[in-house]
Amino acid sequence: VDSSNSYNKLKERFQKNGILDQFDQNFLSDISLYIDEYRILKNICNEYLIYDSKLNVIDLDPNKLFAMIVYKNIFPKDFSNEFRICKRGF
């Protein structure tokens, strides 16, 4: 997987799980440019499915949830730092 074919791989995985229609296809195409490893792509997809199933009682925008998970997997240290800052504020 590289940035040129990650969009197709995302579509395949989401189609297989019956959730492809939840997403804006332009959004998926744009965000897929940042996913260049199959391992990361699988982690992101699997994590999205877990979050989606656990948070299904909350009306969340699937695109925003997916974006957060992509950010968490591509920039884990930055995500962790932001989480710590937010946690201290509450």
MARLO-163100 format. One line per field, with one value per residue (C-alpha): residue number from 1; residue in one letter; x, z, y. Coordinates in nm, 2 decimals, padded with zeros to 4 digits. Layout:
// residues N
seq NUM;...
type A;...
px X;...
pz Z;...
py Y;...
***
This chain:
// residues 90
seq 1;2;3;4;5;6;7;8;9;10;11;12;13;14;15;16;17;18;19;20;21;22;23;24;25;26;27;28;29;30;31;32;33;34;35;36;37;38;39;40;41;42;43;44;45;46;47;48;49;50;51;52;53;54;55;56;57;58;59;60;61;62;63;64;65;66;67;68;69;70;71;72;73;74;75;76;77;78;79;80;81;82;83;84;85;86;87;88;89;90
type V;D;S;S;N;S;Y;N;K;L;K;E;R;F;Q;K;N;G;I;L;D;Q;F;D;Q;N;F;L;S;D;I;S;L;Y;I;D;E;Y;R;I;L;K;N;I;C;N;E;Y;L;I;Y;D;S;K;L;N;V;I;D;L;D;P;N;K;L;F;A;M;I;V;Y;K;N;I;F;P;K;D;F;S;N;E;F;R;I;C;K;R;G;F
px 00.00;00.11;-00.07;-00.17;-00.37;-00.47;-00.80;-00.90;-00.79;-00.99;-01.30;-01.25;-01.22;-01.52;-01.73;-01.65;-01.78;-02.09;-02.00;-01.87;-02.18;-02.13;-01.84;-01.80;-01.59;-01.40;-01.30;-01.18;-00.99;-00.82;-00.73;-00.60;-00.31;-00.16;-00.18;00.11;00.15;-00.09;-00.03;-00.14;-00.44;-00.56;-00.51;-00.70;-00.99;-01.01;-00.99;-01.26;-01.49;-01.42;-01.49;-01.80;-01.94;-01.87;-01.99;-02.30;-02.53;-02.38;-02.47;-02.11;-02.01;-01.83;-01.59;-01.48;-01.44;-01.23;-01.02;-00.94;-00.84;-00.62;-00.45;-00.40;-00.24;-00.02;00.09;00.06;00.29;00.12;-00.22;-00.11;00.02;-00.31;-00.50;-00.30;-00.35;-00.73;-00.74;-00.58;-00.82;-01.12
pz 00.00;-00.08;-00.10;-00.46;-00.38;-00.02;-00.11;-00.30;00.00;00.24;00.02;00.00;00.38;00.45;00.18;00.33;00.66;00.51;00.62;00.31;00.25;00.59;00.45;00.21;-00.07;-00.14;00.23;00.21;-00.11;00.05;00.38;00.22;00.07;00.42;00.47;00.31;00.50;00.49;00.86;00.95;00.72;00.89;01.23;01.14;00.99;01.28;01.54;01.36;01.38;01.75;01.83;01.61;01.78;02.13;02.06;01.86;02.12;02.04;01.71;01.58;01.23;01.09;00.89;01.20;01.40;01.12;01.09;01.46;01.44;01.14;01.33;01.63;01.42;01.21;01.48;01.80;02.01;01.92;01.98;02.32;02.41;02.31;02.51;02.82;02.78;02.74;03.03;03.27;03.16;03.29
py 00.00;00.35;00.68;00.61;00.30;00.34;00.49;00.17;-00.04;00.18;00.14;-00.24;-00.28;-00.05;-00.21;-00.56;-00.43;-00.26;00.09;00.25;00.45;00.63;00.83;01.12;00.97;01.29;01.30;00.94;01.01;01.31;01.15;00.83;01.03;01.03;00.65;00.48;00.15;-00.14;-00.21;00.14;00.12;-00.20;-00.05;00.26;00.06;-00.19;00.09;00.28;-00.03;-00.06;00.31;00.31;00.00;00.14;00.49;00.39;00.55;00.89;01.06;01.12;01.23;00.92;01.14;01.33;01.01;00.85;01.17;01.15;00.79;00.86;01.14;00.92;00.65;00.87;01.12;00.91;01.13;01.45;01.29;01.18;01.52;01.69;01.43;01.51;01.88;01.83;01.59;01.84;02.11;01.91
***
